[in-house]
Structure formats: structure tokens, C-alpha cells
Amino acid sequence: MTTTQETEQQKATLQWGIVGTGPISDNVVADLSTISGAVIRGVHSRDAAKASAFAEKVGGAFSTDNYEELLADGRIDVVYIATPFATHYPLTRQALLAGKHVLVEKPMAMTAAEVAELFQLAGQRNLFLMEGMWMKFNPAFVRLREEIAAGRIGEPRSVRAMFGMPFPQDDGSRWDVKRSGSTLLDQGIYPVTLAHSILGEPESIYAAGTVRSDGLDLAEHFTLEYSGGRFAHGAASTQEFADTSGSVSGTKGWIVLPGPFWATTNLRIHADNWQTIVHNPEPVELACEGNGYVPMLRAVSEAIRIGLTEHPLHTAADTIAVFRTLDRIRSAVETGEVNRGKDEE
Ligand SMILES: NC(=O)c1ccc[n+]([C@@H]2O[C@H](COP(=O)([O-])OP(=O)(O)OC[C@H]3O[C@@H](n4cnc5c(N)ncnc54)[C@H](OP(=O)(O)O)[C@@H]3O)[C@@H](O)[C@H]2O)c1
């Protein structure tokens, strides 16, 4: 192999460190292993045996229970952080300070201020940083935006999306404010991101919900209001089902994202003529690659290779704006009288 070929190959290869060995890491790493040029070099778990078992499954990766050791490994270019989200801000900050590019699971952090600080740090160090908002990279979501940009449904006027599931009460991080603990940040981030992608940041917000006495928001519903009467309706809940489909409506028709809207592989386009609008929407079927994370992982790999510090499909400004809305919804839900403490056992 010539020196030029070596350089090309090295440039084409990105070495990944995996942080956290839960089910989401399993799914994402399975997809990562199908991406050209992605090498999983190291695995971190707080438990050495779990790190070692995960690394063995991946093959060719070293394992450690020491996060500093993972970050100190000069071969690792980028870390994927898939831990409970109250830990995202410190773990991401530490990785950026160690000179690593970062893909961190949603939600990137707990507040807009934390997210802004992380992007500032990444920018200063010329490092790539992105929240793992895979929904925006899914082919159906990309197609939705293309159809809207082409004027298929006219001017977009409203968005509707909910994510409600009565998850079992167990000792998982979703029920623990110290580790994660926010239905809005865990689930509500999807409807809010969908609304932002279509209508942008809202001018005013109405929100109410159910908050446990330790501050964990268990459920919320919200209306995001925009100029000219445009709006988004959204909800999230761990207490009951809320139809997980979504839709975007406009002056000439509407597009449905069948549930779960954040991972859908098809669309139904109600547009063009009365028959199609009202009775027979055009079905659009799109492929799902792997577990669904392949498009995002491919996009992140390409962005890092060409030296971007943020991805154009999910920029720093997009992410911070979504968190500003999440902050406002949480504050309205937490301070509102509506349902506060209602479900206390
Ligand atoms: N994109 C998606 O489709 C998707 C789906 C589900 C979840 N998520 C996101 O992925 C993240 C993880 O969610 P999850 O439900 O997988 O969480 P989880 O099961 O509670 O934790 C994931 C892993 O993080 C590590 N961990 C646990 N507690 C920790 C702590 N206090 N400090 C550091 N590491 C800790 C553990 O791995 P070790 O024992 O190996 O350290 C655990 O297996 C969340 O941000 C969630 O919103 C995304």
C-alpha cells in the first residue's frame, strides 16, 4: 500500500468509542458496524465485565470501566454516548475537552443553556457535536420535508404529534430524576422537534401536565403558537397511550406520518385533488436500513470526514432552539396549577 493510499484509507476510517452498554447501544452499534469506514475501537461501561462482554460481541474493540482511559485513547476519533440523559452534559463536556467528536443520544442535555455551552465548546475546539435525533435523518422525514418544500400541501399551517406509552413502573432511569427523569425530554422532544422542523420556534406556548412531587414530569400536552394563526399540538406521556402518529397540514392538503411518527417508514399524502385529499391519500413506502439508525450514522460519519462541526440537518441552532421550547414547556408544566401532584401515590 502506498503512502497516499494509506492516508486515504486513514481519512476514510473513523474510530468510535461507545459509552454505555444498554439496549440502545446494542441497536445503534449493530447499525454502526454496517457503515463503511466505521471501526468500533473501544467500549466503556461502568462495569468492567459488561464492557468486556460488549467489546467481545463487537469484536476488535478494547474495553474499560474507566471513562478517562477511553477518552485518552488517541485512536478514537468520535464517541457515541448512550447513557441516561442527566449524565449527557458532563460526559459530553469531558469528551469534547479530551478532543473527541461526539454523537450523544437525545436529549443532548437537560436545558438550552447546557446545550449552548456544549456547542460553544465543540466550536472552539473544531470538533463535531450532534444530538442523536435520528428522526430527522429517516428517509420518511426527509421526504416529508421535500414534499413540503415543493409546495405539495401549500403553506404548512399546523403540526400534530404525540408520544404516549404507559411504560412499566420499574427501576429504569426513566423513573429516576437523578439519572434521566423527564417525559418531555425523553418523549416530548420528538413532537417538539417535528414542530420546529416545519414551523420553527414558537412565539407563545400553552402547556399543562402531571408532575410527580420530586419534579419528574409524567405527562404533558402543549400548543405551540406561531404568527398568522399557525400552531402545533403535541403531547407526551408515560401514563397512558397517546396515538403515536403525526401529521402536517397546509393550505392545499396534509401529510400523515403513521405511528410511530419519529421512526415511520411511510407517509400518506393527502394532496393534489379532492379524491386523493379526502378519500385515497397517496401512500409512500420507504426502506428502513438496519434498525433505523443507519442514515443518521452515515450522515454523521460523512460530516466528520469532511471536517464539519455540526450537521446541516440538525444544527447547533436547531438543537438549542428546540431546548428553549422544551425549557418553556417544562417551566409551564412545573409551575402550572393544573394536575400538579395529582397522581401522587
Ligand atoms: N434513539 C433512540 O431510538 C433511543 C431509544 C431509547 C433510548 N434513547 C436514549 O438513549 C439514552 C439511554 O437510554 P436508556 O433507556 O438506554 O438508558 P439506560 O438503559 O438507563 O442506560 C443506558 C446505559 O447507560 C449506562 N448507565 C446507566 N446509569 C448510568 C449512570 N448513572 N452514569 C453513566 N452511565 C450510566 C449503563 O451502561 P453501563 O452499565 O454499561 O455503564 C446503561 O446500560 C437516553 O438518552 C434515551 O433518551 C434513544
The ligand as a Gaussian input file, in Angstrom:
#p B3LYP/6-31G(d) Opt

LIG

0 1
 N      -32.658000       6.993000      19.650000
 C      -33.461000       6.097000      20.164000
 O      -34.188000       5.374000      19.469000
 C      -33.459000       5.885000      21.644000
 C      -34.155000       4.815000      22.191000
 C      -34.076000       4.616000      23.568000
 C      -33.345000       5.489000      24.348000
 N      -32.711000       6.546000      23.774000
 C      -31.908000       7.470000      24.580000
 O      -30.724000       6.765000      24.949000
 C      -30.282000       7.209000      26.220000
 C      -30.148000       5.996000      27.114000
 O      -31.435000       5.498000      27.371000
 P      -31.661000       4.074000      28.004000
 O      -33.089000       3.893000      28.223000
 O      -30.878000       3.072000      27.199000
 O      -30.939000       4.293000      29.413000
 P      -30.480000       3.200000      30.455000
 O      -30.828000       1.838000      29.964000
 O      -30.954000       3.630000      31.795000
 O      -28.898000       3.410000      30.447000
 C      -28.139000       3.072000      29.310000
 C      -26.755000       2.663000      29.778000
 O      -26.108000       3.785000      30.376000
 C      -25.252000       3.316000      31.414000
 N      -25.622000       3.994000      32.664000
 C      -26.660000       3.724000      33.462000
 N      -26.680000       4.581000      34.522000
 C      -25.614000       5.384000      34.350000
 C      -25.100000       6.459000      35.099000
 N      -25.693000       6.875000      36.218000
 N      -23.983000       7.053000      34.652000
 C      -23.395000       6.643000      33.498000
 N      -23.852000       5.608000      32.746000
 C      -24.955000       5.001000      33.174000
 C      -25.482000       1.833000      31.556000
 O      -24.463000       1.189000      30.844000
 P      -23.247000       0.599000      31.669000
 O      -23.861000      -0.213000      32.780000
 O      -22.567000      -0.182000      30.635000
 O      -22.439000       1.746000      32.194000
 C      -26.802000       1.594000      30.863000
 O      -26.919000       0.322000      30.308000
 C      -31.313000       8.208000      26.713000
 O      -30.848000       9.489000      26.467000
 C      -32.551000       7.898000      25.890000
 O      -33.371000       9.033000      25.699000
 C      -32.741000       6.740000      22.446000

